[in-house]
Amino acid sequence: MRNGSLMTVLGTIESGTGMAMRERKPLVGWGLTGLGMASVMYGLMDMYKGPHER
């Protein structure tokens, strides 16, 4: 099952939330930003896999 687009969208939301939280709680904000970026990368890799790699 391919869920790359869902992971990419959720990662973008996580990153945006983390960037918004940086001023109030820097550690939590940067943590959410990093988690969001990892989700975006995972989603992009899943979307662009070849059919023989699944």
Summary of the structure (lengths in Angstrom):
residues: 54
radius of gyration: 13.1
end to end distance: 8.5
largest distance: 45.8
contacts: 161
relative contact order: 0.26
helix: 80%
strand: 0%
